[in-house]
Amino acid sequence: MQIYNKHKEKLIAFIESFFVLTALFGGLLRRAFNADTITYMVYAKDDADVRIRAGRYVIALFDVIFYRLGIKTTDFMPIAILLSMVVLAVTVVVLLDIFNQFNAKDRILFSAGFALALGLGFYNVLFAEYFMFTEVTIFYTAGFFVAAVGVRSYVSSNSGKIIAYLLFVLSACTYQYTVVFAAIVLAFYYMLINDFRWSIKAVIEELLGVALPMSTGIICMISIKIVGQIHPDLASMKPYSDESAIDKLGGVMESIGMFLKDSYTLLPGRFIPAFVLLASICVCIYLIMKTKGMQGVLFFVVVCLGCLVLMLVIPMLGTGFNFPPRMSFCLYLIQGLIIITIMSLLGSSISGLSDNTREILFKATTYLVMGYVWIQMLGCSFITSGRYVSNTLDKNYSQIVLKEIEKYEEKTGITVTKLGTCTDAYAPMFYEESRVHYGQINERVIGQSTRSLIEAMWGRRFEGADGVPADVYEEYFAGKNWDYFDVNEQLVIVDDTAYLCVY
């Protein structure tokens, strides 16, 4: 009872967070897959090399250990997803421990809204992409947990900063974007702890709070190059862009616009994220003006713009501009931290603000974040159903293709050993029937990892064909653009090789 009473608030916060996460992602507690998952199921040993090339050394280590033990994370998909939600719930508790000093604890409803806002970085449709990679979801979420613990250690004391830096290194070597998460959290924390007041101390704390976790990401990137030079077989295959940031500005604006409109088509309705962001920024600036003046507003604006730049660093390094949900989810993290800023300001004395106005803002902010999280739950429900539809179609179509090949073998006596794929005029990376899809959220597997899908689902292995010969393509597939699956037209078998045209 003493232990319970001591940690009662944290236990309640964990249960609440886990409940929200279950409402968001509980529908994914089943055996599901995307192209990467299917590839891992067939080539688990090779996956460790892929992790090393990407600088995800912690995951690579576990891949090797599991391979030698003869197990795969995909053997325990539901358990891994459940553990991932537990880890995320604990991560939210850690964040609450960091920011609890800014929470008006005497208001139960307000505290609930505070906790939801602080977890908004995870409570959203974009974070669902992490649950698409069921083979590594537990490692990614563990990376965010380690980063959060690093932040907690960093702000606790000067001696804790060394431990924090080691934790940032560990999280970066698990998944690099975790350090961006840590840097954003630290930027807002030091803004609040310094009460929006400019000083040499405040500037140094902000710069170090951002630079130290981000530096571990740079170290990880350097290590990737070093490993590649020592072992050319493990050299990174990801090209770095020589384009300037200006050249990619159009892509940045387009991507931010898509988020503000409907969170990359993943939310019902139009411009919900834009409304929440605009409303929270306006209220926040109004309250800062009332309490801190223009200098405080400038502090807030610099922190927000700085966090936006932090998010864009990694996607800017690649060729073109690629800002997938597993990176752009931090836009929700920033929104949540802005709402936290509003709540912390409302918890302090504000001259010129009546008690009635303050009460209205208290309730409006709380109801806003509650409604926003409910909308995210609604969006995730559509993602869950789309995941089921996409996986079902992949399994059904791959089985039909395999049955057709077996009919050919039985009829001709020729064993088909190779399988090649091509596409018709329009072949998106998703099924229209899944309704909700973006990036690797509810992507289709046929057309990307077709042979691995057949091997993982049905146990039949095919070698890869070197493309589709020009004569075969011209005779059967040229100029075609199907909008439905027709195995009689889209599958052609020549001798020992099958060719599938993906619609």
PyMOL commands that set and color helices and strands:
alter all, ss='L'
color gray80, all
select helices_A, chain A and resi 2-6+8-28+35-42+44-53+57-69+73-102+108-118+126-132+137-156+160-172+178-193+200-230+232-234+246-262+272-291+293-317+325-328+330-346+355-412+432-434+450-458+470-476+487-490
alter helices_A, ss='H'
color red, helices_A
select strands_A, chain A and resi 418-423+463-464+491-494+497-502
alter strands_A, ss='S'
color yellow, strands_A
deselect
rebuild
show_as cartoon
